[in-house]
């Protein structure tokens, strides 16, 4: 599932939703709004951020429930994440 709309997005990970599909939160920065939320839910959850550049999660209305945040990008050594 790819979330690209300009409206507020709530991504909530549950066993049902994760078994049904893989969430990909991507698109241009202009599609992210102040109401966007990432919620890992119960259990051990990993937010995997891949690709070059910086990931700024400070604009999210809520960021919770992730026990691990992993970043990776083979072609670029400097990948950063802020919240």
C-alpha angles and dihedrals in degrees: 000000000000119000111206108142123121093234126091112289127204115195111190118178117215132158089257097050095042093050091048096051147337117258117228114187104197145132138094117329089243090069092062115093135191091256096059115122136192114196119174093193124201125344130030109323131183124201105204115200114191133178138054127303134023131329112209111191094168092099093062117109089218135012112174146131100046116125093186136029113196125190126193140166121153098201097050127046097195108074114151135188127196134185 
